[in-house]
Amino acid sequence: MSNSDMILPAMAEATTCSSMLKELQILWDEIGENENERDQMILQLEQECLDLYRRKINHTKKQKSDLCQMLAESEAEISLLVQSLGEHHDFVSRMEKRDRNLKEKVAMTIPELEDLRLKRDTRLKQFMSVQTQIAQIQSEISGNSLKNSHSIDQRDLSQIRLEELKSQLRELQLNKNRRLEEVAKFLHGIHELSGVISVDFSETIRQVHPSFVDFREEQPKSISDETLSRFNGSIKSLMNVKKQRLQKLQFIGANIVELWHLMETPVEEQKKFDFVTRFISQSADEIVEQGCLSVDVIEQAQAELDRLNVLKSSKMKDIIMKKQLELEAIYDSAHIYINGDDARLAINEAIDSGEVDVSQLLSAMEDEIEKARELALSRKEILDKVEKWRFASEEEHWLDDYEQDHNRYNAVKGSHKNLKRAEKARKLVAKLPSIVQSLVAKVQAWERERECLFLYDKERLLDVLEQYSLLRHQIEEEKRRSREQRKLHEQLATEQEMMFGSKRSPLTSFSGKKPLGQSSHMNMNMNMNMNGRILTPLGRHGGASSTMGMTTMANKGGGKTGKVAAVPVNYVALAKEASSLSPSSVAPSP
């Protein structure tokens, strides 16, 4: 405010006071006041006027002080806000450089302060939001309850600090998302396992943490290390239950299948329990079907196994008898002699006495059947050659009979077929020595490999072949002598004809019959002998002995000894020592 501006109100005030004083003096004159009273009254007026000015001055001083204090406080708050917000601000220095009164300065400071306060409040809200989220996630991760109040250090509300908190929040959110993914996997695994073994899913996850069955949106889900550990433990526990139930079901299923096989259960009936048997070869990880390992399923499977075990005892005897007949058929097809009647009688007595475990007996018989098949397979090539030898011998016998027929060349029905057969028979008979030689070599190799004798319906095949070869040699010698005798008779007949003419000699009747007839008769005897021994199998029985002992027998041709089948095993003794069954005790010697 300029000096001229201050003088004008003072002059106006002075003018007013002077005129009023004059008016007051006029009134005093009229009243007749003396000078002393007038002086006192004027002094009083002056004193009152001074007091009034003094009060006004004091009031104005206080107003100035208030403005100064307000300005100082505002400037201090601006400085603190600027420092707290971390912003570059030179408002105070700019204002001090300008020549302005207090009210102008205050008027300029207040908007600036309000603007900074608004920024501070906005920043506080940002800090509050970020810190609340941080506290929320930290509470979920730590498993501690969330505190209601979150103190904020207002001394540092800078953008840098805010970004640091936001970065911390992002890391916590990533950690939270990773944990939520783990929780989701755990929940999926528990749901799948709960479905497979039929347990309450909700109750299972409630035991992990109640927050997972509280469907209120404001209720956070626990993702703490302890919760994740409980989830992992729950998964392992359910998996162990799944594996244990699967192992039990597989054990039951394997026993059921074995009993089905033993009792020849129809396929239609087996399909009813497909929900049990189809899991026998599967692992626990492969099974995801809902309810397939429930307690009810295992109880149903156990009930079926119990039922089959009851049937087993009544049907096992029939099954064992079928196995015995199967075994006898294998031996019979391989021309191995065994006493099937005694074997079946021993089985009946052993089972009826209860001294034998029928399961072990059946297992032993199955092993023996397998050995019998292997033995039959090892004999097949030799048996095929025996059949070829037998056929060739029969053709030789037929050819001898055919060549004794004087009407074989007559044009009768079927003669051309006999001619063709005779031609083939001669070729086959010519191969007989090589057939026998090959058969002998095969049998000898078989006996060396097996270290036992090759028997064919009780007879050692090498002995039969040796007798056959010897008899055939004798027949050939007889044929040779017959041919020489025939030549001699023909020579004598020729000489007599030259000496006595064409008169028939008494020996003509002898030469009229073919010498082959005599050898044919011997050959027929040989074939009858062979057919009686081996070519027409003797002693064919409907079955075979279950187990055979070993003995020795002298070779008819040269006194050799070897192992041969002789006596069936005592089944009662087998029943008493069922646990000691071995391959050597359940397979017959060939």
Backbone hydrogen bonds, N-H to C=O, Kabsch-Sander energy under -0.5 kcal/mol:
donor,donor_aa,acceptor,acceptor_aa,energy
6,M,2,S,-1.2
7,I,3,N,-2.0
8,L,4,S,-1.7
10,A,6,M,-1.0
11,M,7,I,-2.7
12,A,8,L,-2.2
13,E,9,P,-2.4
14,A,10,A,-3.0
15,T,11,M,-2.8
16,T,12,A,-1.8
17,C,13,E,-2.7
18,S,14,A,-2.7
19,S,15,T,-1.9
20,M,16,T,-2.0
21,L,17,C,-2.5
22,K,18,S,-2.4
23,E,19,S,-2.2
24,L,20,M,-2.4
25,Q,21,L,-2.4
26,I,22,K,-2.4
27,L,23,E,-1.9
28,W,24,L,-2.2
29,D,25,Q,-3.1
30,E,26,I,-2.3
31,I,27,L,-2.3
32,G,28,W,-4.0
33,E,28,W,-2.0
38,R,34,N,-1.9
39,D,35,E,-3.1
40,Q,36,N,-2.9
41,M,37,E,-2.7
42,I,38,R,-2.7
43,L,39,D,-2.9
44,Q,40,Q,-2.7
45,L,41,M,-2.6
46,E,42,I,-2.6
47,Q,43,L,-2.5
48,E,44,Q,-2.8
49,C,45,L,-2.4
50,L,46,E,-2.5
51,D,47,Q,-2.9
52,L,48,E,-2.4
53,Y,49,C,-2.4
54,R,50,L,-3.1
55,R,51,D,-2.9
56,K,52,L,-2.3
57,I,53,Y,-3.0
58,N,54,R,-3.1
59,H,55,R,-3.0
60,T,56,K,-2.6
61,K,57,I,-3.1
62,K,58,N,-2.8
63,Q,59,H,-2.5
64,K,60,T,-2.4
65,S,61,K,-2.8
66,D,62,K,-3.1
67,L,63,Q,-2.4
68,C,64,K,-2.6
69,Q,65,S,-3.1
70,M,66,D,-3.3
71,L,67,L,-2.8
72,A,68,C,-2.9
73,E,69,Q,-3.3
74,S,70,M,-2.8
75,E,71,L,-2.5
76,A,72,A,-2.8
77,E,73,E,-3.1
78,I,74,S,-2.8
79,S,75,E,-2.3
80,L,76,A,-2.6
81,L,77,E,-3.1
82,V,78,I,-2.9
83,Q,79,S,-2.5
84,S,80,L,-3.2
85,L,81,L,-3.2
86,G,82,V,-0.9
87,E,82,V,-1.9
89,H,87,E,-0.6
94,R,90,D,-2.1
95,M,91,F,-2.5
96,E,92,V,-2.3
97,K,93,S,-1.2
98,R,94,R,-0.5
98,R,95,M,-1.0
100,R,98,R,-1.2
105,K,101,N,-2.3
106,V,102,L,-3.3
107,A,103,K,-2.8
108,M,104,E,-1.9
109,T,105,K,-2.1
110,I,106,V,-2.4
112,E,108,M,-0.9
113,L,109,T,-2.9
114,E,110,I,-2.7
115,D,111,P,-2.3
116,L,112,E,-2.1
117,R,113,L,-2.8
118,L,114,E,-2.2
119,K,115,D,-2.2
120,R,116,L,-2.7
121,D,117,R,-2.8
122,T,118,L,-2.4
123,R,119,K,-2.8
124,L,120,R,-2.9
125,K,121,D,-2.2
126,Q,122,T,-1.9
127,F,123,R,-2.9
128,M,124,L,-3.2
129,S,125,K,-2.6
130,V,126,Q,-2.5
131,Q,127,F,-3.0
132,T,128,M,-2.3
133,Q,129,S,-2.2
134,I,130,V,-2.6
135,A,131,Q,-2.9
136,Q,132,T,-2.6
137,I,133,Q,-2.6
138,Q,134,I,-2.9
139,S,135,A,-2.2
140,E,136,Q,-2.1
141,I,137,I,-2.7
142,S,138,Q,-2.7
143,G,139,S,-2.1
154,Q,152,I,-1.1
156,D,153,D,-1.3
157,L,84,S,-2.6
159,Q,85,L,-0.7
162,L,158,S,-2.1
163,E,159,Q,-2.4
164,E,160,I,-2.0
165,L,161,R,-2.1
166,K,162,L,-2.4
167,S,163,E,-2.5
168,Q,164,E,-2.3
169,L,165,L,-2.5
170,R,166,K,-2.4
171,E,167,S,-2.1
172,L,168,Q,-2.3
173,Q,169,L,-2.8
174,L,170,R,-2.4
175,N,171,E,-2.5
176,K,172,L,-2.9
177,N,173,Q,-3.1
178,R,174,L,-2.5
179,R,175,N,-2.4
180,L,176,K,-3.0
181,E,177,N,-2.3
182,E,178,R,-2.1
183,V,179,R,-2.9
184,A,180,L,-2.7
185,K,181,E,-2.4
186,F,182,E,-2.8
187,L,183,V,-3.2
188,H,184,A,-2.5
189,G,185,K,-2.9
190,I,186,F,-3.1
191,H,187,L,-2.6
192,E,188,H,-2.5
193,L,189,G,-2.9
194,S,190,I,-3.1
195,G,191,H,-1.9
196,V,192,E,-2.2
197,I,193,L,-2.5
198,S,194,S,-0.9
199,V,194,S,-1.9
201,F,199,V,-0.5
204,T,200,D,-1.7
205,I,201,F,-2.2
206,R,202,S,-2.0
207,Q,203,E,-1.7
208,V,204,T,-0.8
209,H,205,I,-2.5
212,F,209,H,-1.6
213,V,210,P,-1.8
215,F,213,V,-0.7
219,Q,216,R,-1.1
223,I,140,E,-1.3
225,D,141,I,-0.9
228,L,224,S,-2.6
229,S,225,D,-2.4
230,R,226,E,-2.2
231,F,227,T,-2.6
232,N,228,L,-2.5
233,G,229,S,-2.4
234,S,230,R,-2.7
235,I,231,F,-2.6
236,K,232,N,-2.4
237,S,233,G,-2.5
238,L,234,S,-2.7
239,M,235,I,-2.6
240,N,236,K,-2.4
241,V,237,S,-2.2
242,K,238,L,-2.6
243,K,239,M,-2.8
244,Q,240,N,-2.7
245,R,241,V,-2.6
246,L,242,K,-2.5
247,Q,243,K,-2.9
248,K,244,Q,-2.2
249,L,245,R,-2.9
250,Q,246,L,-3.2
251,F,247,Q,-2.4
252,I,248,K,-2.6
253,G,249,L,-3.3
254,A,250,Q,-2.9
255,N,251,F,-2.0
256,I,252,I,-2.5
257,V,253,G,-2.8
258,E,254,A,-2.2
259,L,255,N,-2.4
260,W,256,I,-2.8
261,H,257,V,-2.6
262,L,258,E,-2.4
263,M,259,L,-2.7
264,E,260,W,-0.8
265,T,260,W,-2.0
270,Q,266,P,-1.8
271,K,267,V,-2.1
272,K,268,E,-0.5
272,K,269,E,-0.7
273,F,270,Q,-1.8
274,D,271,K,-1.6
276,V,273,F,-1.5
277,T,273,F,-1.9
278,R,274,D,-1.9
279,F,276,V,-1.0
280,I,277,T,-1.5
282,Q,279,F,-0.9
286,E,283,S,-0.8
287,I,283,S,-0.6
287,I,284,A,-1.0
288,V,286,E,-0.7
291,G,195,G,-3.1
292,C,289,E,-1.4
293,L,196,V,-2.5
294,S,291,G,-1.3
298,I,294,S,-1.9
299,E,295,V,-2.4
300,Q,296,D,-2.4
301,A,297,V,-2.5
302,Q,298,I,-2.7
303,A,299,E,-2.3
304,E,300,Q,-2.1
305,L,301,A,-2.3
306,D,302,Q,-2.6
307,R,303,A,-2.2
308,L,304,E,-2.5
309,N,305,L,-2.3
310,V,306,D,-1.7
311,L,307,R,-2.0
312,K,308,L,-2.2
313,S,309,N,-1.2
314,S,310,V,-0.7
315,K,311,L,-2.1
316,M,312,K,-2.3
319,I,315,K,-2.2
320,I,316,M,-2.9
321,M,317,K,-2.3
322,K,318,D,-2.2
323,K,319,I,-2.4
324,Q,320,I,-2.4
325,L,321,M,-2.5
326,E,322,K,-2.4
327,L,323,K,-2.6
328,E,324,Q,-2.6
329,A,325,L,-2.3
330,I,326,E,-2.0
331,Y,327,L,-2.3
332,D,328,E,-2.8
333,S,329,A,-2.5
334,A,330,I,-1.2
335,H,332,D,-1.5
336,I,331,Y,-2.7
337,Y,335,H,-0.6
340,G,338,I,-1.2
343,A,339,N,-1.6
344,R,340,G,-2.6
345,L,341,D,-2.1
346,A,342,D,-2.4
347,I,343,A,-2.2
348,N,344,R,-2.5
349,E,345,L,-2.3
350,A,346,A,-2.3
351,I,347,I,-2.6
352,D,348,N,-2.7
353,S,349,E,-1.8
354,G,350,A,-0.7
354,G,351,I,-0.9
355,E,350,A,-0.9
356,V,350,A,-0.6
358,V,356,V,-0.8
361,L,357,D,-2.7
362,L,358,V,-2.7
363,S,359,S,-2.5
364,A,360,Q,-2.5
365,M,361,L,-2.3
366,E,362,L,-2.4
367,D,363,S,-2.1
368,E,364,A,-2.3
369,I,365,M,-2.7
370,E,366,E,-2.1
371,K,367,D,-2.2
372,A,368,E,-2.8
373,R,369,I,-2.4
374,E,370,E,-2.1
375,L,371,K,-2.6
376,A,372,A,-3.0
377,L,373,R,-2.5
378,S,374,E,-1.9
379,R,375,L,-1.4
380,K,376,A,-0.8
380,K,377,L,-0.6
381,E,377,L,-0.5
383,L,379,R,-2.8
384,D,380,K,-2.6
385,K,381,E,-1.7
386,V,382,I,-2.3
387,E,383,L,-2.5
388,K,384,D,-1.9
389,W,385,K,-2.8
390,R,386,V,-3.1
391,F,387,E,-2.7
392,A,388,K,-2.5
393,S,389,W,-2.6
394,E,390,R,-2.5
395,E,391,F,-2.4
396,E,392,A,-2.1
397,H,393,S,-2.4
398,W,394,E,-2.6
399,L,395,E,-2.7
400,D,396,E,-2.2
401,D,397,H,-2.1
402,Y,398,W,-2.8
403,E,399,L,-2.7
404,Q,400,D,-1.0
405,D,401,D,-0.5
405,D,402,Y,-1.1
406,H,404,Q,-0.7
408,R,405,D,-1.2
410,N,407,N,-1.3
412,V,410,N,-2.2
415,S,412,V,-2.0
418,N,414,G,-1.8
419,L,415,S,-2.1
420,K,416,H,-2.0
421,R,417,K,-2.6
422,A,418,N,-2.9
423,E,419,L,-2.3
424,K,420,K,-2.3
425,A,421,R,-2.9
426,R,422,A,-2.5
427,K,423,E,-1.6
428,L,424,K,-2.3
429,V,425,A,-3.2
430,A,426,R,-2.0
431,K,427,K,-0.7
431,K,428,L,-0.9
432,L,429,V,-1.3
435,I,431,K,-2.5
436,V,432,L,-2.8
437,Q,433,P,-2.6
438,S,434,S,-2.6
439,L,435,I,-2.4
440,V,436,V,-2.7
441,A,437,Q,-2.1
442,K,438,S,-2.3
443,V,439,L,-2.5
444,Q,440,V,-2.7
445,A,441,A,-2.3
446,W,442,K,-2.4
447,E,443,V,-2.7
448,R,444,Q,-2.3
449,E,445,A,-2.3
450,R,446,W,-2.6
451,E,447,E,-2.0
452,C,447,E,-0.8
453,L,563,K,-2.4
455,L,453,L,-0.9
455,L,590,P,-2.3
456,Y,459,E,-3.8
457,D,335,H,-2.5
459,E,456,Y,-1.3
461,L,454,F,-2.5
464,V,460,R,-1.9
465,L,461,L,-2.7
466,E,462,L,-2.3
467,Q,463,D,-2.6
468,Y,464,V,-2.7
469,S,465,L,-2.8
470,L,466,E,-2.6
471,L,467,Q,-2.9
472,R,468,Y,-2.9
473,H,469,S,-2.2
474,Q,470,L,-2.3
475,I,471,L,-2.4
476,E,472,R,-2.5
477,E,473,H,-2.5
478,E,474,Q,-2.5
479,K,475,I,-2.7
480,R,476,E,-2.7
481,R,477,E,-2.8
482,S,478,E,-2.4
483,R,479,K,-2.6
484,E,480,R,-2.4
485,Q,481,R,-2.7
486,R,482,S,-2.3
487,K,483,R,-2.5
488,L,484,E,-2.3
489,H,485,Q,-2.7
490,E,486,R,-2.7
491,Q,487,K,-2.5
492,L,488,L,-2.5
493,A,489,H,-2.5
494,T,490,E,-2.1
495,E,491,Q,-2.2
496,Q,492,L,-2.6
497,E,493,A,-2.2
498,M,494,T,-2.2
499,M,495,E,-1.9
500,F,496,Q,-3.8
501,G,497,E,-1.7
508,T,505,S,-2.3
509,S,506,P,-0.5
510,F,507,L,-0.5
511,S,507,L,-2.1
512,G,508,T,-1.6
513,K,509,S,-0.5
513,K,510,F,-0.9
517,G,514,K,-2.1
518,Q,514,K,-0.5
518,Q,515,P,-0.9
519,S,515,P,-1.3
520,S,516,L,-3.0
521,H,517,G,-2.0
522,M,518,Q,-1.8
523,N,519,S,-3.3
524,M,520,S,-2.6
525,N,521,H,-2.1
526,M,522,M,-2.5
527,N,523,N,-2.7
528,M,524,M,-2.7
529,N,525,N,-2.5
530,M,526,M,-2.8
531,N,527,N,-3.4
532,G,528,M,-2.2
533,R,529,N,-1.4
534,I,530,M,-3.4
535,L,530,M,-2.1
536,T,531,N,-1.4
544,A,324,Q,-0.6
549,G,567,V,-2.9
551,T,564,V,-1.3
553,M,562,G,-0.8
555,N,560,K,-3.1
559,G,555,N,-3.0
564,V,551,T,-1.6
566,A,549,G,-0.9
569,V,547,T,-1.9
571,Y,569,V,-0.6
574,L,570,N,-1.7
575,A,571,Y,-2.5
576,K,572,V,-1.8
577,E,573,A,-1.4
578,A,575,A,-1.0
580,S,577,E,-1.7
581,L,578,A,-1.3
585,S,582,S,-1.7
586,V,582,S,-0.6
586,V,583,P,-0.8
587,A,583,P,-0.6
